[in-house]
Amino acid sequence: MDATLSIGELAKKAEVNPSAIRYYESIGLIPFTERVNGQRRYTIEILDRLRFIKAAQLSGFSNQEITVLLEGFDISVSPSERWKQMANKKRSELEEKKKQINTMLGILENGLKCTCLTWSECLTKVKSDGTCS
């Protein structure tokens, strides 16, 4: 069995598009890889890195934040400690976004119950919390 993977093989195993792999390489999320006859060849270790990138993205981290998670700490800081530091910050950010989304949903729900005939009538009834009087 070949010790390296083509970009297509890697993409299939990582469940990402080959274009994403090329992009991650271009922005430094994964290292540039050797070319064999002009084709990228990846070691199996890159698969773990791609899976981590995908999990971090699903957790709300941007590519820039993922770069910090992967490379932006002193070598003495363990990956789990890196994750804890950044995950706590991200969780706080997401909790704030959750509050904003809940407020927006509440305003929309109240708007669906609105029976006003004009915008000005509606606006005079809306309270600062988005509820209609």
N, CA, C and O atoms as a GROMACS GRO file, in nm:
protein
  532
    1MET      N    1   0.084  -0.119   0.000
    1MET     CA    2   0.000   0.000   0.000
    1MET      C    3   0.088   0.124   0.000
    1MET      O    4   0.190   0.128   0.069
    2ASP      N    5   0.049   0.226  -0.076
    2ASP     CA    6   0.124   0.350  -0.086
    2ASP      C    7   0.118   0.423   0.048
    2ASP      O    8   0.012   0.429   0.111
    3ALA      N    9   0.232   0.479   0.091
    3ALA     CA   10   0.240   0.548   0.219
    3ALA      C   11   0.182   0.688   0.211
    3ALA      O   12   0.167   0.754   0.314
    4THR      N   13   0.150   0.735   0.092
    4THR     CA   14   0.092   0.869   0.078
    4THR      C   15  -0.042   0.860   0.008
    4THR      O   16  -0.076   0.760  -0.055
    5LEU      N   17  -0.117   0.970   0.021
    5LEU     CA   18  -0.250   0.978  -0.039
    5LEU      C   19  -0.253   1.089  -0.142
    5LEU      O   20  -0.190   1.193  -0.124
    6SER      N   21  -0.328   1.068  -0.249
    6SER     CA   22  -0.352   1.176  -0.344
    6SER      C   23  -0.450   1.273  -0.280
    6SER      O   24  -0.511   1.241  -0.177
    7ILE      N   25  -0.466   1.389  -0.338
    7ILE     CA   26  -0.559   1.487  -0.284
    7ILE      C   27  -0.702   1.433  -0.287
    7ILE      O   28  -0.780   1.460  -0.195
    8GLY      N   29  -0.737   1.357  -0.390
    8GLY     CA   30  -0.870   1.299  -0.399
    8GLY      C   31  -0.895   1.195  -0.291
    8GLY      O   32  -1.002   1.191  -0.230
    9GLU      N   33  -0.794   1.111  -0.268
    9GLU     CA   34  -0.807   1.009  -0.163
    9GLU      C   35  -0.818   1.073  -0.026
    9GLU      O   36  -0.900   1.033   0.057
   10LEU      N   37  -0.735   1.174  -0.002
   10LEU     CA   38  -0.739   1.244   0.126
   10LEU      C   39  -0.873   1.314   0.146
   10LEU      O   40  -0.931   1.308   0.254
   11ALA      N   41  -0.921   1.379   0.042
   11ALA     CA   42  -1.049   1.450   0.050
   11ALA      C   43  -1.162   1.355   0.084
   11ALA      O   44  -1.249   1.386   0.166
   12LYS      N   45  -1.161   1.239   0.021
   12LYS     CA   46  -1.266   1.139   0.047
   12LYS      C   47  -1.262   1.092   0.192
   12LYS      O   48  -1.365   1.084   0.259
   13LYS      N   49  -1.142   1.059   0.240
   13LYS     CA   50  -1.128   1.011   0.378
   13LYS      C   51  -1.164   1.119   0.480
   13LYS      O   52  -1.223   1.089   0.584
   14ALA      N   53  -1.130   1.245   0.450
   14ALA     CA   54  -1.156   1.355   0.542
   14ALA      C   55  -1.296   1.413   0.525
   14ALA      O   56  -1.341   1.495   0.605
   15GLU      N   57  -1.366   1.370   0.420
   15GLU     CA   58  -1.499   1.420   0.388
   15GLU      C   59  -1.500   1.571   0.368
   15GLU      O   60  -1.585   1.643   0.421
   16VAL      N   61  -1.403   1.618   0.288
   16VAL     CA   62  -1.396   1.757   0.246
   16VAL      C   63  -1.370   1.759   0.096
   16VAL      O   64  -1.332   1.658   0.037
   17ASN      N   65  -1.390   1.873   0.035
   17ASN     CA   66  -1.361   1.888  -0.108
   17ASN      C   67  -1.211   1.906  -0.129
   17ASN      O   68  -1.144   1.966  -0.045
   18PRO      N   69  -1.158   1.855  -0.240
   18PRO     CA   70  -1.017   1.879  -0.271
   18PRO      C   71  -0.983   2.028  -0.272
   18PRO      O   72  -0.873   2.067  -0.234
   19SER      N   73  -1.077   2.111  -0.316
   19SER     CA   74  -1.052   2.255  -0.319
   19SER      C   75  -1.028   2.310  -0.179
   19SER      O   76  -0.951   2.404  -0.161
   20ALA      N   77  -1.096   2.252  -0.079
   20ALA     CA   78  -1.074   2.295   0.060
   20ALA      C   79  -0.932   2.260   0.104
   20ALA      O   80  -0.867   2.339   0.173
   21ILE      N   81  -0.884   2.145   0.064
   21ILE     CA   82  -0.748   2.105   0.099
   21ILE      C   83  -0.647   2.201   0.036
   21ILE      O   84  -0.552   2.244   0.102
   22ARG      N   85  -0.668   2.234  -0.091
   22ARG     CA   86  -0.578   2.329  -0.157
   22ARG      C   87  -0.584   2.464  -0.087
   22ARG      O   88  -0.481   2.530  -0.070
   23TYR      N   89  -0.703   2.507  -0.048
   23TYR     CA   90  -0.718   2.634   0.022
   23TYR      C   91  -0.648   2.630   0.158
   23TYR      O   92  -0.574   2.723   0.191
   24TYR      N   93  -0.669   2.525   0.234
   24TYR     CA   94  -0.603   2.514   0.365
   24TYR      C   95  -0.451   2.518   0.350
   24TYR      O   96  -0.381   2.575   0.433
   25GLU      N   97  -0.403   2.457   0.245
   25GLU     CA   98  -0.259   2.460   0.218
   25GLU      C   99  -0.214   2.603   0.186
   25GLU      O  100  -0.108   2.647   0.232
   26SER      N  101  -0.293   2.674   0.109
   26SER     CA  102  -0.256   2.810   0.067
   26SER      C  103  -0.255   2.908   0.184
   26SER      O  104  -0.180   3.006   0.182
   27ILE      N  105  -0.338   2.884   0.287
   27ILE     CA  106  -0.342   2.975   0.402
   27ILE      C  107  -0.262   2.922   0.521
   27ILE      O  108  -0.259   2.985   0.626
   28GLY      N  109  -0.199   2.808   0.505
   28GLY     CA  110  -0.111   2.756   0.609
   28GLY      C  111  -0.175   2.669   0.715
   28GLY      O  112  -0.110   2.635   0.813
   29LEU      N  113  -0.302   2.632   0.698
   29LEU     CA  114  -0.364   2.542   0.796
   29LEU      C  115  -0.305   2.401   0.788
   29LEU      O  116  -0.296   2.331   0.888
   30ILE      N  117  -0.267   2.363   0.668
   30ILE     CA  118  -0.192   2.238   0.652
   30ILE      C  119  -0.063   2.274   0.578
   30ILE      O  120  -0.061   2.368   0.499
   31PRO      N  121   0.043   2.201   0.604
   31PRO     CA  122   0.170   2.235   0.540
   31PRO      C  123   0.169   2.202   0.390
   31PRO      O  124   0.098   2.113   0.345
   32PHE      N  125   0.250   2.278   0.316
   32PHE     CA  126   0.270   2.242   0.175
   32PHE      C  127   0.325   2.101   0.171
   32PHE      O  128   0.405   2.062   0.256
   33THR      N  129   0.282   2.027   0.074
   33THR     CA  130   0.323   1.887   0.065
   33THR      C  131   0.408   1.864  -0.059
   33THR      O  132   0.410   1.945  -0.151
   34GLU      N  133   0.475   1.753  -0.060
   34GLU     CA  134   0.559   1.721  -0.175
   34GLU      C  135   0.471   1.690  -0.296
   34GLU      O  136   0.356   1.649  -0.283
   35ARG      N  137   0.529   1.711  -0.411
   35ARG     CA  138   0.461   1.678  -0.535
   35ARG      C  139   0.536   1.562  -0.599
   35ARG      O  140   0.659   1.560  -0.604
   36VAL      N  141   0.460   1.467  -0.648
   36VAL     CA  142   0.517   1.354  -0.722
   36VAL      C  143   0.454   1.358  -0.860
   36VAL      O  144   0.333   1.344  -0.876
   37ASN      N  145   0.538   1.378  -0.960
   37ASN     CA  146   0.490   1.395  -1.096
   37ASN      C  147   0.384   1.505  -1.105
   37ASN      O  148   0.286   1.493  -1.178
   38GLY      N  149   0.405   1.612  -1.029
   38GLY     CA  150   0.315   1.726  -1.032
   38GLY      C  151   0.190   1.712  -0.946
   38GLY      O  152   0.111   1.807  -0.939
   39GLN      N  153   0.170   1.597  -0.882
   39GLN     CA  154   0.051   1.575  -0.799
   39GLN      C  155   0.087   1.583  -0.651
   39GLN      O  156   0.191   1.532  -0.608
   40ARG      N  157   0.000   1.647  -0.575
   40ARG     CA  158   0.020   1.654  -0.430
   40ARG      C  159   0.010   1.512  -0.372
   40ARG      O  160  -0.077   1.434  -0.411
   41ARG      N  161   0.099   1.482  -0.279
   41ARG     CA  162   0.095   1.354  -0.208
   41ARG      C  163   0.101   1.384  -0.059
   41ARG      O  164   0.193   1.452  -0.013
   42TYR      N  165   0.003   1.334   0.015
   42TYR     CA  166  -0.012   1.365   0.157
   42TYR      C  167   0.015   1.243   0.244
   42TYR      O  168  -0.018   1.130   0.206
   43THR      N  169   0.076   1.267   0.358
   43THR     CA  170   0.093   1.159   0.456
   43THR      C  171  -0.038   1.144   0.532
   43THR      O  172  -0.121   1.235   0.534
   44ILE      N  173  -0.055   1.030   0.594
   44ILE     CA  174  -0.178   1.001   0.666
   44ILE      C  175  -0.199   1.096   0.785
   44ILE      O  176  -0.312   1.117   0.829
   45GLU      N  177  -0.089   1.154   0.837
   45GLU     CA  178  -0.101   1.248   0.951
   45GLU      C  179  -0.185   1.370   0.916
   45GLU      O  180  -0.249   1.428   1.003
   46ILE      N  181  -0.184   1.409   0.789
   46ILE     CA  182  -0.262   1.525   0.747
   46ILE      C  183  -0.412   1.497   0.764
   46ILE      O  184  -0.490   1.589   0.784
   47LEU      N  185  -0.452   1.371   0.756
   47LEU     CA  186  -0.592   1.335   0.775
   47LEU      C  187  -0.638   1.375   0.914
   47LEU      O  188  -0.747   1.430   0.930
   48ASP      N  189  -0.557   1.348   1.016
   48ASP     CA  190  -0.592   1.388   1.152
   48ASP      C  191  -0.605   1.539   1.163
   48ASP      O  192  -0.697   1.590   1.228
   49ARG      N  193  -0.515   1.610   1.099
   49ARG     CA  194  -0.519   1.756   1.103
   49ARG      C  195  -0.647   1.807   1.036
   49ARG      O  196  -0.711   1.899   1.087
   50LEU      N  197  -0.684   1.749   0.922
   50LEU     CA  198  -0.807   1.790   0.854
   50LEU      C  199  -0.930   1.761   0.940
   50LEU      O  200  -1.023   1.841   0.945
   51ARG      N  201  -0.930   1.649   1.007
   51ARG     CA  202  -1.042   1.616   1.095
   51ARG      C  203  -1.051   1.715   1.211
   51ARG      O  204  -1.160   1.754   1.252
   52PHE      N  205  -0.936   1.756   1.264
   52PHE     CA  206  -0.934   1.856   1.370
   52PHE      C  207  -0.988   1.989   1.317
   52PHE      O  208  -1.070   2.054   1.382
   53ILE      N  209  -0.942   2.030   1.199
   53ILE     CA  210  -0.988   2.156   1.140
   53ILE      C  211  -1.140   2.154   1.124
   53ILE      O  212  -1.208   2.251   1.157
   54LYS      N  213  -1.192   2.043   1.076
   54LYS     CA  214  -1.337   2.030   1.056
   54LYS      C  215  -1.412   2.040   1.190
   54LYS      O  216  -1.513   2.110   1.199
   55ALA      N  217  -1.362   1.972   1.292
   55ALA     CA  218  -1.426   1.978   1.424
   55ALA      C  219  -1.420   2.119   1.481
   55ALA      O  220  -1.518   2.167   1.539
   56ALA      N  221  -1.307   2.185   1.464
   56ALA     CA  222  -1.293   2.322   1.515
   56ALA      C  223  -1.388   2.417   1.442
   56ALA      O  224  -1.449   2.504   1.504
   57GLN      N  225  -1.403   2.399   1.310
   57GLN     CA  226  -1.496   2.482   1.234
   57GLN      C  227  -1.639   2.460   1.281
   57GLN      O  228  -1.716   2.555   1.297
   58LEU      N  229  -1.675   2.334   1.304
   58LEU     CA  230  -1.810   2.304   1.353
   58LEU      C  231  -1.834   2.361   1.492
   58LEU      O  232  -1.949   2.382   1.532
   59SER      N  233  -1.726   2.386   1.566
   59SER     CA  234  -1.736   2.446   1.699
   59SER      C  235  -1.742   2.598   1.693
   59SER      O  236  -1.755   2.664   1.796
   60GLY      N  237  -1.733   2.654   1.573
   60GLY     CA  238  -1.745   2.798   1.557
   60GLY      C  239  -1.614   2.872   1.540
   60GLY      O  240  -1.614   2.995   1.530
   61PHE      N  241  -1.503   2.802   1.538
   61PHE     CA  242  -1.374   2.868   1.522
   61PHE      C  243  -1.352   2.908   1.376
   61PHE      O  244  -1.384   2.833   1.284
   62SER      N  245  -1.297   3.028   1.356
   62SER     CA  246  -1.260   3.074   1.223
   62SER      C  247  -1.128   3.009   1.183
   62SER      O  248  -1.058   2.951   1.267
   63ASN      N  249  -1.094   3.018   1.056
   63ASN     CA  250  -0.966   2.963   1.011
   63ASN      C  251  -0.849   3.031   1.082
   63ASN      O  252  -0.750   2.966   1.114
   64GLN      N  253  -0.861   3.160   1.105
   64GLN     CA  254  -0.755   3.232   1.176
   64GLN      C  255  -0.740   3.179   1.319
   64GLN      O  256  -0.629   3.161   1.368
   65GLU      N  257  -0.853   3.154   1.386
   65GLU     CA  258  -0.847   3.100   1.522
   65GLU      C  259  -0.792   2.957   1.521
   65GLU      O  260  -0.720   2.918   1.613
   66ILE      N  261  -0.825   2.881   1.418
   66ILE     CA  262  -0.773   2.744   1.408
   66ILE      C  263  -0.622   2.748   1.391
   66ILE      O  264  -0.551   2.664   1.446
   67THR      N  265  -0.572   2.843   1.314
   67THR     CA  266  -0.428   2.859   1.298
   67THR      C  267  -0.363   2.884   1.433
   67THR      O  268  -0.258   2.827   1.463
   68VAL      N  269  -0.424   2.967   1.515
   68VAL     CA  270  -0.371   2.994   1.650
   68VAL      C  271  -0.375   2.865   1.733
   68VAL      O  272  -0.279   2.834   1.804
   69LEU      N  273  -0.485   2.792   1.724
   69LEU     CA  274  -0.495   2.665   1.798
   69LEU      C  275  -0.382   2.570   1.759
   69LEU      O  276  -0.324   2.503   1.845
   70LEU      N  277  -0.353   2.564   1.630
   70LEU     CA  278  -0.254   2.470   1.581
   70LEU      C  279  -0.110   2.518   1.598
   70LEU      O  280  -0.021   2.438   1.627
   71GLU      N  281  -0.088   2.648   1.580
   71GLU     CA  282   0.050   2.697   1.573
   71GLU      C  283   0.079   2.816   1.664
   71GLU      O  284   0.196   2.852   1.681
   72GLY      N  285  -0.022   2.875   1.724
   72GLY     CA  286  -0.003   3.003   1.791
   72GLY      C  287   0.032   2.998   1.938
   72GLY      O  288   0.029   3.102   2.005
   73PHE      N  289   0.065   2.883   1.990
   73PHE     CA  290   0.100   2.870   2.130
   73PHE      C  291   0.246   2.826   2.143
   73PHE      O  292   0.305   2.771   2.050
   74ASP      N  293   0.301   2.852   2.259
   74ASP     CA  294   0.434   2.801   2.291
   74ASP      C  295   0.429   2.648   2.287
   74ASP      O  296   0.328   2.588   2.324
   75ILE      N  297   0.536   2.588   2.242
   75ILE     CA  298   0.543   2.442   2.227
   75ILE      C  299   0.517   2.370   2.359
   75ILE      O  300   0.474   2.254   2.358
   76SER      N  301   0.544   2.436   2.472
   76SER     CA  302   0.524   2.373   2.602
   76SER      C  303   0.376   2.366   2.643
   76SER      O  304   0.342   2.296   2.738
   77VAL      N  305   0.289   2.438   2.571
   77VAL     CA  306   0.146   2.436   2.601
   77VAL      C  307   0.084   2.318   2.526
   77VAL      O  308   0.089   2.312   2.403
   78SER      N  309   0.025   2.227   2.600
   78SER     CA  310  -0.032   2.106   2.539
   78SER      C  311  -0.154   2.141   2.453
   78SER      O  312  -0.219   2.243   2.476
   79PRO      N  313  -0.184   2.056   2.356
   79PRO     CA  314  -0.304   2.079   2.274
   79PRO      C  315  -0.431   2.090   2.357
   79PRO      O  316  -0.518   2.172   2.327
   80SER      N  317  -0.443   2.010   2.462
   80SER     CA  318  -0.564   2.018   2.543
   80SER      C  319  -0.574   2.151   2.617
   80SER      O  320  -0.683   2.204   2.634
   81GLU      N  321  -0.461   2.204   2.660
   81GLU     CA  322  -0.462   2.334   2.728
   81GLU      C  323  -0.494   2.445   2.629
   81GLU      O  324  -0.567   2.539   2.661
   82ARG      N  325  -0.440   2.435   2.508
   82ARG     CA  326  -0.473   2.531   2.402
   82ARG      C  327  -0.624   2.532   2.379
   82ARG      O  328  -0.687   2.638   2.374
   83TRP      N  329  -0.678   2.411   2.366
   83TRP     CA  330  -0.822   2.398   2.340
   83TRP      C  331  -0.902   2.459   2.455
   83TRP      O  332  -0.997   2.534   2.430
   84LYS      N  333  -0.865   2.430   2.578
   84LYS     CA  334  -0.940   2.483   2.692
   84LYS      C  335  -0.940   2.635   2.691
   84LYS      O  336  -1.045   2.697   2.711
   85GLN      N  337  -0.824   2.694   2.668
   85GLN     CA  338  -0.815   2.840   2.669
   85GLN      C  339  -0.904   2.902   2.562
   85GLN      O  340  -0.980   2.995   2.589
   86MET      N  341  -0.894   2.850   2.442
   86MET     CA  342  -0.969   2.910   2.332
   86MET      C  343  -1.116   2.868   2.334
   86MET      O  344  -1.202   2.946   2.294
   87ALA      N  345  -1.146   2.748   2.379
   87ALA     CA  346  -1.285   2.701   2.384
   87ALA      C  347  -1.365   2.780   2.487
   87ALA      O  348  -1.483   2.810   2.464
   88ASN      N  349  -1.304   2.815   2.598
   88ASN     CA  350  -1.375   2.896   2.697
   88ASN      C  351  -1.412   3.032   2.639
   88ASN      O  352  -1.524   3.080   2.660
   89LYS      N  353  -1.320   3.093   2.568
   89LYS     CA  354  -1.348   3.223   2.504
   89LYS      C  355  -1.456   3.207   2.398
   89LYS      O  356  -1.549   3.289   2.391
   90LYS      N  357  -1.445   3.103   2.315
   90LYS     CA  358  -1.543   3.082   2.208
   90LYS      C  359  -1.681   3.054   2.267
   90LYS      O  360  -1.782   3.101   2.214
   91ARG      N  361  -1.686   2.977   2.375
   91ARG     CA  362  -1.814   2.948   2.438
   91ARG      C  363  -1.883   3.076   2.484
   91ARG      O  364  -2.004   3.091   2.467
   92SER      N  365  -1.806   3.167   2.543
   92SER     CA  366  -1.863   3.295   2.587
   92SER      C  367  -1.918   3.374   2.468
   92SER      O  368  -2.026   3.431   2.475
   93GLU      N  369  -1.841   3.377   2.358
   93GLU     CA  370  -1.887   3.446   2.238
   93GLU      C  371  -2.016   3.385   2.186
   93GLU      O  372  -2.108   3.457   2.148
   94LEU      N  373  -2.022   3.252   2.184
   94LEU     CA  374  -2.141   3.185   2.132
   94LEU      C  375  -2.262   3.204   2.223
   94LEU      O  376  -2.375   3.214   2.175
   95GLU      N  377  -2.239   3.210   2.354
   95GLU     CA  378  -2.350   3.236   2.447
   95GLU      C  379  -2.408   3.374   2.422
   95GLU      O  380  -2.530   3.392   2.427
   96GLU      N  381  -2.322   3.473   2.394
   96GLU     CA  382  -2.369   3.608   2.363
   96GLU      C  383  -2.448   3.607   2.232
   96GLU      O  384  -2.553   3.671   2.223
   97LYS      N  385  -2.398   3.537   2.132
   97LYS     CA  386  -2.470   3.526   2.005
   97LYS      C  387  -2.605   3.457   2.025
   97LYS      O  388  -2.704   3.494   1.963
   98LYS      N  389  -2.606   3.357   2.112
   98LYS     CA  390  -2.730   3.284   2.141
   98LYS      C  391  -2.834   3.380   2.200
   98LYS      O  392  -2.952   3.373   2.163
   99LYS      N  393  -2.792   3.468   2.289
   99LYS     CA  394  -2.884   3.567   2.347
   99LYS      C  395  -2.940   3.658   2.238
   99LYS      O  396  -3.059   3.688   2.235
  100GLN      N  397  -2.850   3.702   2.149
  100GLN     CA  398  -2.893   3.789   2.039
  100GLN      C  399  -2.992   3.718   1.948
  100GLN      O  400  -3.093   3.776   1.907
  101ILE      N  401  -2.965   3.593   1.917
  101ILE     CA  402  -3.055   3.516   1.831
  101ILE      C  403  -3.190   3.496   1.900
  101ILE      O  404  -3.294   3.508   1.836
  102ASN      N  405  -3.189   3.466   2.029
  102ASN     CA  406  -3.315   3.449   2.103
  102ASN      C  407  -3.396   3.577   2.102
  102ASN      O  408  -3.519   3.574   2.090
  103THR      N  409  -3.330   3.691   2.116
  103THR     CA  410  -3.399   3.820   2.109
  103THR      C  411  -3.460   3.840   1.971
  103THR      O  412  -3.575   3.881   1.959
  104MET      N  413  -3.382   3.812   1.867
  104MET     CA  414  -3.432   3.828   1.731
  104MET      C  415  -3.551   3.736   1.705
  104MET      O  416  -3.649   3.776   1.643
  105LEU      N  417  -3.542   3.611   1.753
  105LEU     CA  418  -3.654   3.518   1.735
  105LEU      C  419  -3.779   3.567   1.808
  105LEU      O  420  -3.891   3.555   1.757
  106GLY      N  421  -3.760   3.623   1.926
  106GLY     CA  422  -3.873   3.678   2.000
  106GLY      C  423  -3.939   3.792   1.926
  106GLY      O  424  -4.062   3.800   1.921
  107ILE      N  425  -3.860   3.881   1.870
  107ILE     CA  426  -3.914   3.993   1.793
  107ILE      C  427  -3.991   3.941   1.672
  107ILE      O  428  -4.100   3.989   1.642
  108LEU      N  429  -3.935   3.844   1.604
  108LEU     CA  430  -4.004   3.786   1.487
  108LEU      C  431  -4.135   3.719   1.528
  108LEU      O  432  -4.237   3.736   1.461
  109GLU      N  433  -4.133   3.643   1.637
  109GLU     CA  434  -4.255   3.577   1.686
  109GLU      C  435  -4.363   3.680   1.718
  109GLU      O  436  -4.479   3.664   1.680
  110ASN      N  437  -4.324   3.786   1.788
  110ASN     CA  438  -4.421   3.891   1.820
  110ASN      C  439  -4.472   3.959   1.694
  110ASN      O  440  -4.589   3.995   1.684
  111GLY      N  441  -4.383   3.976   1.597
  111GLY     CA  442  -4.424   4.038   1.471
  111GLY      C  443  -4.524   3.952   1.396
  111GLY      O  444  -4.612   4.005   1.328
  112LEU      N  445  -4.512   3.822   1.408
  112LEU     CA  446  -4.608   3.734   1.342
  112LEU      C  447  -4.747   3.743   1.404
  112LEU      O  448  -4.846   3.708   1.340
  113LYS      N  449  -4.754   3.788   1.528
  113LYS     CA  450  -4.883   3.804   1.596
  113LYS      C  451  -4.942   3.943   1.576
  113LYS      O  452  -5.057   3.968   1.614
  114CYS      N  453  -4.865   4.032   1.516
  114CYS     CA  454  -4.904   4.172   1.501
  114CYS      C  455  -5.026   4.185   1.410
  114CYS      O  456  -5.036   4.118   1.307
  115THR      N  457  -5.118   4.271   1.448
  115THR     CA  458  -5.237   4.298   1.368
  115THR      C  459  -5.244   4.444   1.325
  115THR      O  460  -5.348   4.490   1.277
  116CYS      N  461  -5.134   4.517   1.342
  116CYS     CA  462  -5.132   4.658   1.304
  116CYS      C  463  -5.152   4.673   1.154
  116CYS      O  464  -5.116   4.584   1.076
  117LEU      N  465  -5.209   4.785   1.114
  117LEU     CA  466  -5.236   4.810   0.972
  117LEU      C  467  -5.129   4.896   0.906
  117LEU      O  468  -5.121   4.902   0.784
  118THR      N  469  -5.046   4.964   0.988
  118THR     CA  470  -4.939   5.047   0.931
  118THR      C  471  -4.812   5.026   1.012
  118THR      O  472  -4.816   4.982   1.127
  119TRP      N  473  -4.697   5.058   0.948
  119TRP     CA  474  -4.568   5.046   1.019
  119TRP      C  475  -4.562   5.142   1.137
  119TRP      O  476  -4.512   5.106   1.244
  120SER      N  477  -4.612   5.263   1.119
  120SER     CA  478  -4.604   5.361   1.228
  120SER      C  479  -4.687   5.316   1.348
  120SER      O  480  -4.645   5.336   1.462
  121GLU      N  481  -4.802   5.257   1.324
  121GLU     CA  482  -4.883   5.206   1.434
  121GLU      C  483  -4.808   5.094   1.507
  121GLU      O  484  -4.806   5.089   1.630
  122CYS      N  485  -4.747   5.007   1.431
  122CYS     CA  486  -4.672   4.895   1.488
  122CYS      C  487  -4.554   4.946   1.568
  122CYS      O  488  -4.528   4.898   1.679
  123LEU      N  489  -4.481   5.042   1.513
  123LEU     CA  490  -4.361   5.092   1.581
  123LEU      C  491  -4.395   5.162   1.712
  123LEU      O  492  -4.315   5.160   1.806
  124THR      N  493  -4.511   5.224   1.720
  124THR     CA  494  -4.547   5.291   1.846
  124THR      C  495  -4.585   5.190   1.953
  124THR      O  496  -4.581   5.222   2.072
  125LYS      N  497  -4.621   5.070   1.914
  125LYS     CA  498  -4.659   4.967   2.010
  125LYS      C  499  -4.542   4.880   2.055
  125LYS      O  500  -4.550   4.815   2.158
  126VAL      N  501  -4.434   4.880   1.978
  126VAL     CA  502  -4.322   4.791   2.010
  126VAL      C  503  -4.240   4.850   2.125
  126VAL      O  504  -4.202   4.966   2.123
  127LYS      N  505  -4.214   4.768   2.224
  127LYS     CA  506  -4.133   4.808   2.339
  127LYS      C  507  -3.985   4.784   2.306
  127LYS      O  508  -3.953   4.725   2.203
  128SER      N  509  -3.899   4.829   2.392
  128SER     CA  510  -3.755   4.816   2.368
  128SER      C  511  -3.710   4.670   2.364
  128SER      O  512  -3.607   4.639   2.304
  129ASP      N  513  -3.785   4.580   2.426
  129ASP     CA  514  -3.747   4.438   2.423
  129ASP      C  515  -3.804   4.364   2.304
  129ASP      O  516  -3.787   4.242   2.291
  130GLY      N  517  -3.873   4.438   2.215
  130GLY     CA  518  -3.924   4.377   2.093
  130GLY      C  519  -4.067   4.326   2.106
  130GLY      O  520  -4.124   4.282   2.006
  131THR      N  521  -4.124   4.330   2.224
  131THR     CA  522  -4.263   4.284   2.238
  131THR      C  523  -4.358   4.396   2.199
  131THR      O  524  -4.325   4.514   2.207
  132CYS      N  525  -4.475   4.356   2.158
  132CYS     CA  526  -4.577   4.450   2.114
  132CYS      C  527  -4.678   4.469   2.227
  132CYS      O  528  -4.720   4.372   2.290
  133SER      N  529  -4.716   4.594   2.250
  133SER     CA  530  -4.813   4.620   2.359
  133SER      C  531  -4.954   4.617   2.308
  133SER      O  532  -5.048   4.636   2.385
   0.00000   0.00000   0.00000
